Amino acid sequence: MQYLEDIEALEALYGEPGQPALRKVAARMTPLYRRWIAASRFCVLVTVGTDGTDGSPRGDDGPVVVELDPGTLAMPDWRGNNRLDSLRNIVTDGRVSLMFMVPGSDTVVRINGRAKLTTDAELRNRFTKKGRQPATVIVIRIGEVYTQCARAVLRAGLWSRDDSAGLPSVGDILAEMTDGEEGGAAYDTAWGARAAETLW
């Protein structure tokens, strides 16, 4: 199999991007980008570090990020699996990309920038929910913000159907990975209550 390793050869296959693809890029929040991102309760956070890359789903009951100023966003790091893959990458590298989605919209808004972690008490307190605070807050300095072409979401029919029937559960996958030592139906049955207690 032959692989492309030359940027000029790559660009020759695709041609020049259209002017709208270039002109939609902003270096900071604008009124309409602000409105769109404020409606997003879910995004994918992509980081890069010494051990590789990581893509992490991030969601909240309300905006998934808060604007600190037109060039800066804040994202609480709510409890997850404690692998800390994204956070380790941010500490060692800082480059991040985010893909914001809103159910029902075929548009994806993307942000590229740099991030740092903080334990600032005032900022953590700003995200208090049900008496709990995030251990850290990710502070993102915007490098560029722009809309992504909607064709991928349209091709996938992302919001138009439910393809989840028959998929293996996390308990099934964990049982497979541990030769039945962990996971299974008991894991799946307990998950709902465990998640409800530790959502924030």
Disulfide bonds with the S-S distance in Angstrom:
none
